[in-house]
């Protein structure tokens, strides 16, 4: 072999070595980026907007096990958590599946870090469709021509669009009356005949029928899955190794707290619904029965598929840009909650 040929092989070998070395470094870097930090430095603080879990942690005693400091905020729901994120006043919030989508459309970079469902969502839905007194709607097929309460940035708004889709109706087949859902605004709107139909949830269903049933008020099931419940956080929080590690721990105890609530219904009724929500024990029992059993998946594949379907529907109906649902989920957290329950 000539010296020139030997030198050529040496250069090729060196180049290959550099390429392989660079690839290895890139792989190691990607692996490091995709690994959730676990070290929580002393003094780490999480600002959490999740009042139900806060109460569950207190009642169960799990709150004493949190390995970080907490600043609790009495904030829940999409609009308030988005506002708090923008003000840099909150690190993580508890919402349904719609707020992360709308946050993205407003330019706020957020990620879902935990997902909870119901084991029998059709038998235990969150919402029913409230029907105004005297209005003849017996199924979703009767919605054509009706005035329907609509809140585009909230889970109730997305449900309305899903229901119309399931009924084979377009938005132009009904009149969508834009009313933000807060407290008893929808039952009041129904009772006052501002709208004919509105999605209502929880104890509001019971109270609506009790107050206005004699006048002809009714509710009907929508027959769709409406149960996603998430924890989500700004990406800037997740990029902070200390806060990301603390969030991993919070997701673990969030799952355990959810299970504790399921296993201790009477303590939950007394300590949460009666003591903090001003309800009586009968209303509390109604809510416990309505909620059914929790389902915390250890894989998010199906959750992401459903989220993509929701994004596609909202994008079409609200004239918003479509995007990939996968990017909304921080998969570093995917197995934490499910494993916590398995271990317990």
C-alpha positions in Angstrom: 0.0 0.0 0.0 1.4 3.4 -0.9 1.9 6.2 1.6 -0.7 8.3 -0.2 -3.3 5.5 0.1 -2.4 4.9 3.7 -2.8 8.6 4.4 -6.2 8.6 2.6 -7.5 5.7 4.8 -6.3 7.4 7.9 -8.2 10.6 7.0 -11.3 8.6 6.2 -11.0 6.7 9.5 -10.5 10.0 11.4 -13.5 11.5 9.7 -15.6 8.5 10.5 -14.4 8.6 14.1 -15.4 12.3 14.3 -18.8 11.6 12.7 -19.5 8.7 15.1 -18.3 10.7 18.0 -20.5 13.6 17.1 -23.5 11.3 16.7 -22.8 9.8 20.1 -22.6 13.3 21.7 -25.8 14.3 19.9 -27.6 11.2 21.2 -26.3 11.7 24.7 -27.4 15.3 24.6 -30.9 14.4 23.3 -31.1 11.7 26.1 -30.2 14.3 28.7 -32.7 16.8 27.3 -35.4 14.1 27.4 -34.7 13.0 31.0 -36.7 14.6 33.8 -34.5 16.0 36.6 -35.0 14.4 39.9 -32.9 16.5 42.2 -34.9 19.1 44.0 -32.6 21.8 45.5 -33.4 23.1 49.0 -35.7 26.1 48.9 -37.4 25.1 45.6 -40.9 26.6 45.4 -43.8 25.7 43.2 -46.8 28.0 42.8 -49.7 25.7 42.3 -53.3 26.5 41.3 -55.1 23.2 42.2 -57.5 23.9 45.1 -59.0 20.4 45.1 -55.7 18.6 45.2 -54.6 21.0 47.9 -57.5 20.0 50.1 -57.0 16.3 49.3 -53.3 16.5 50.2 -54.2 18.1 53.5 -57.0 15.7 54.4 -54.9 12.6 53.5 -51.7 13.9 55.3 -49.8 13.6 52.0 -49.1 17.3 52.1 -46.4 16.8 54.7 -44.5 14.6 52.3 -44.1 17.1 49.5 -40.3 17.6 49.0 -40.5 21.3 48.1 -42.2 24.4 49.2 -45.6 25.4 47.9 -47.4 28.7 47.4 -51.0 27.7 46.8 -53.2 29.8 44.6 -57.0 29.7 44.7 -57.0 29.5 40.9 -58.6 27.0 38.6 -60.0 26.8 35.1 -58.6 27.9 31.8 -59.0 31.7 31.7 -57.6 32.3 35.2 -54.6 29.9 34.9 -53.7 31.4 31.5 -53.8 34.9 33.0 -51.7 33.8 36.0 -49.1 32.2 33.7 -48.8 35.4 31.7 -48.3 37.4 34.9 -45.6 34.9 36.0 -47.7 34.2 39.1 -48.3 30.5 38.7 -46.2 27.4 37.8 -48.8 24.8 37.3 -52.6 24.7 37.0 -55.4 22.1 36.9 -57.7 22.3 34.0 -59.7 20.3 31.4 -58.2 19.6 28.0 -59.2 22.8 26.2 -57.2 25.6 28.0 -53.8 24.3 26.9 -55.1 24.5 23.3 -56.3 28.0 23.7 -53.1 29.0 25.5 -51.1 27.8 22.5 -53.3 29.9 20.2 -52.6 33.0 22.2 -48.9 32.5 21.9 -48.4 31.0 25.4 -46.0 28.0 25.3 -47.4 25.4 27.7 -47.1 21.6 28.2 -49.4 19.0 29.8 -47.7 17.1 32.6 -50.5 14.8 33.9 -53.7 13.4 32.6 -56.7 11.9 34.4 -59.8 10.4 33.0 -62.9 8.6 34.3 -63.2 4.8 33.9 -66.8 4.9 32.6 -67.1 8.4 31.0 -70.4 7.8 29.3 -72.1 6.6 32.5 -70.3 9.2 34.5 -70.0 12.3 32.4 -69.0 15.7 33.7 -71.7 17.6 31.8 -75.3 17.2 30.8 -77.2 19.5 28.4 -79.6 21.7 30.4 -82.8 22.4 28.5 -84.7 25.6 29.2 -88.3 25.3 30.7 -90.8 24.6 27.9 -88.2 23.9 25.2 -88.7 20.5 23.5 -85.3 18.9 23.2 -85.2 15.2 24.0 -82.0 14.2 22.2 -79.0 15.9 20.5 -80.9 15.4 17.2 -83.4 18.0 18.3 -80.8 20.8 18.6 -81.4 22.3 15.2 -82.6 25.9 15.4 -81.9 26.2 19.1 -80.0 28.9 20.9 -77.0 27.3 22.7 -74.8 28.8 25.3 -71.2 28.9 24.0 -67.8 29.7 25.6 -65.1 29.2 23.0 -62.2 29.2 25.4 -63.6 26.7 27.9 -64.3 23.0 28.0 -68.1 23.7 27.7 -67.5 25.4 24.4 -65.6 22.5 22.9 -68.3 20.1 24.2 -71.0 22.1 22.3 -69.0 21.8 19.1 -68.5 18.1 19.6 -72.2 17.6 20.3 -73.1 19.5 17.1 -70.6 17.3 15.2 -72.1 14.1 16.7 -75.6 15.3 15.7 -74.5 16.0 12.1 -75.2 19.7 12.6 -73.2 22.8 11.6 -72.8 26.0 13.6 -75.1 27.6 11.1 -77.9 25.1 12.1 -78.1 26.7 15.6 -77.5 30.0 17.2 -74.4 30.0 19.4 -74.8 32.6 22.2 -71.4 33.5 23.6 -71.6 33.5 27.4 -68.6 32.6 29.6 -69.4 29.8 31.9 -68.8 30.8 35.5 -70.7 29.6 38.6 -74.4 29.4 37.9 -74.4 31.6 34.8 -75.7 28.8 32.5 -78.6 27.6 34.7 -79.6 31.3 35.2 -79.4 31.9 31.4 -81.6 28.8 30.9 -84.1 29.8 33.5 -84.4 33.3 32.0 -84.7 31.9 28.5 -81.6 33.7 27.2 -80.7 30.4 25.7 -82.5 27.1 25.0 -79.6 24.7 25.7 -76.5 24.9 27.8 -74.0 22.4 29.2 -74.1 22.3 33.0 -72.1 20.2 35.4 -71.8 18.9 38.9 -74.3 19.9 41.5 -75.7 22.6 39.2 -77.5 19.8 37.4 -79.3 18.7 40.5 -80.1 22.3 41.6 -81.3 23.3 38.2 -83.8 20.5 38.1 -84.9 21.0 41.6 -85.5 24.8 41.1 -87.0 24.8 37.6 -88.2 21.2 37.0 -91.7 22.1 37.9 -91.6 24.8 35.2 -90.6 22.2 32.6 -86.8 22.4 32.9 -85.0 19.2 31.9 -81.6 17.8 31.1 -80.4 15.2 28.6 -77.2 13.2 28.2 -74.9 14.2 25.3 -73.5 10.7 25.0 -69.9 11.8 24.4 -66.7 11.5 26.4 -66.1 14.8 28.3 -63.8 13.6 31.1 -60.2 14.7 30.4 -58.6 16.5 33.3 -55.0 17.8 33.1 -52.1 19.5 34.9 -50.3 21.9 32.7 -47.4 24.3 33.0 -45.6 27.0 31.0 -42.6 25.6 29.1 -40.4 28.2 30.9 -41.2 26.5 34.2 -40.4 23.1 32.7 -37.0 24.4 31.4 -36.0 25.1 35.0 -34.4 21.9 36.3 -35.4 22.5 39.9 -39.0 23.3 39.2 -39.3 20.4 36.7 -38.0 18.0 39.3 -40.5 19.4 41.8 -43.3 19.1 39.3 -42.4 15.4 38.9 -42.8 14.9 42.6 -46.1 16.9 42.6 -47.5 14.7 39.8 -46.7 11.7 41.9 -48.6 13.0 45.0 -51.4 14.4 42.8 -52.1 10.9 41.7 -52.0 9.5 45.3 -54.3 12.3 46.4 -56.8 11.5 43.7 -56.8 7.9 44.7 -57.2 8.9 48.4 -60.3 10.9 47.5 -61.8 7.8 45.7 -61.1 5.6 48.6 -62.4 8.0 51.3 -65.6 9.4 50.0 -67.1 10.4 53.3 -64.0 12.2 54.5 -63.9 14.0 51.1 -67.6 15.0 51.3 -67.1 16.4 54.8 -63.7 18.0 54.3 -64.1 19.4 50.8 -67.7 19.7 49.6 -69.1 20.7 53.0 -66.2 22.5 54.6 -64.8 24.4 51.6 -67.6 24.5 49.0 -70.6 25.3 51.2 -72.6 22.3 50.0 -74.6 20.0 52.2 -73.7 16.3 52.7 -76.5 15.2 50.3 -75.0 17.4 47.5 -71.6 16.0 48.3 -72.8 12.4 48.0 -74.5 13.3 44.7 -71.2 14.6 43.3 -69.2 11.5 44.6 -71.7 9.2 42.9 -71.6 11.2 39.7 -67.8 11.2 39.4 -67.4 7.4 39.4 -63.8 6.0 39.4 -60.6 7.6 38.2 -58.5 6.4 35.4 -54.9 7.6 35.2 -53.2 6.1 32.1 -49.5 5.1 32.1 -49.4 5.8 28.4 -50.7 9.0 26.7 -51.1 7.7 23.1 -54.9 7.5 23.2 -55.1 10.8 25.1 -53.0 12.5 22.4 -55.2 11.0 19.7 -58.3 12.5 21.3 -56.5 15.8 21.9 -55.6 15.9 18.2 -59.3 15.3 17.2 -60.3 18.2 19.5 -57.6 20.5 18.1 -58.7 19.7 14.5 -62.4 20.3 15.4 -61.7 23.6 17.2 -59.3 24.7 14.5 -62.0 24.2 11.8 -64.9 25.7 13.7 -63.1 28.6 15.3 -60.8 29.4 12.3 -57.6 28.8 14.3 -54.4 27.3 13.0 -54.1 23.5 13.5 -51.1 22.0 15.2 -49.8 18.7 16.4 -51.2 17.6 19.7 -48.0 15.7 20.5 -46.2 19.0 21.1 -48.6 19.8 24.0 -47.4 16.9 26.1 -44.2 16.6 28.1 -43.6 12.9 27.9 -41.0 13.0 30.6 -43.9 13.0 33.0 -46.0 10.3 31.2 -45.6 7.3 33.5 -45.2 9.1 36.9 -48.9 9.3 38.0 -49.7 5.8 36.8 -46.7 4.3 38.5 -47.5 6.1 41.7 -50.9 4.3 41.8 -49.4 1.0 40.8 -46.9 1.3 43.7 -49.6 2.2 46.1 
